[in-house]
Amino acid sequence: MYRDPSGKRLVDYPRPSVAVDTAVLTVPVGEPLSVLQVRDAVDGDWRLPGTFVHEGERLAAAVLRSLSDKAGVTGLAPSQLHVFDDPARDSRGWVLSVAHLDVVPVSSLLSAGLDASRARLVPVDDAAGMVHGHDEIVTFAVASLRALYAAAPDPRGLVAEPFTMTELRRVHEAVAGRALQPDSFRRAMLPRLVATDEKRAEGPGKPAGTYRRIEHQ
């Protein structure tokens, strides 16, 4: 049996419980950046989908289990975001959370089986006061996503291709949580887009051109 230099076994050390919590972010049509919440079956409050990791279970399997069991959602592929390890973060005790993040179009989330009787989408600015340190996870996830969108046009595919410049800007505004100046946005995005032959009417005036992301070509 393994013993460290001080003669202690692994079981001689106190250990935290390990949980997984997942921030699923999306942009509903015409609405701000939103996060998936689930209603707790016991306490009735709204929180991120999460669960304790079972003995012998991989983190990824626990994430998928929690999304399916608590939100009815299957088919997503969350990736590890950050480990939240403050011993005082969870009122239940010493719980280390391995937070995960997925960013998907709202159509994909709805088709993944979202159960509206126990899950909902709420704007990230309204997702506050959650238990078990979930507010901090959402804040971290949103900051991570905003950093991605500051560097590339729709890197997580929230708007379907081909898209107009207005459609792309509206998604970026939802992610950023603020209005963006159209001319400046257009100048920043054009070098990273390729124009298509398709035109699309967006109201009075001539139809708008459409684009695809260069990295998808």
C-alpha positions, 0 to 999 in steps of 0.5 A: 500500500502506498505511503508518502514520505511522512508515512501517510496513506492517501486515505489519511488525508481529508479530501473534498467532494468533486462536482461538475457544473456546466454553463451552457450559453446561447443567444435566443433570437432578439434576446441577450446572451443567456445561460441554461438553468435548472430547477432543483427538485428539492429546494425549488431554486434555479441553478446551473446543471451539475452533479457530484462525480460518482465513484469510478466516473469520468468528469465528462460522463458526469457532465452529460449525465447531469445535463440529461437528468436535470435538463433533458438535454443530450448531444452537447459536448461541453469542455472543461472551463476552470476548477473552482477550489475555494474551500468556502465556495459551497455551503454544503461543505468542501466541494471542488467544482470542475466547471464546464462550458458549452456555447450552442445556437438556441435551435441546437439547444431546443432540438437537444431535448430541453425540458421546459418544465424543469429548465429555462434560459435566462439572461446572464445578467439576471442569473444571480443569487445562485447557490454553490458558487454558480454565479462565479462560474457564470461570470467566468464563462461569460468573460471567456466567451467575450474574449473569444468574440473580441478576437474572431467573428462568431467563433462558436457558430451562434449565427447560421451561415451565410449571414448578413453583417447586421446578423453577425453584429447583433450576435456580437452585441449580445455576447458583449452585452453592449451596442457596437458601432456598425461601421467600426464593427464592419471594418474589423470583421471584413478581413476575416470574412468571405462574401457570398453571392447571396443577397438578403432583404433586411427591410427597405432599401437594397438587399444586404450582402452575406458572408461566411467565416474564412476559417470555415472555408 
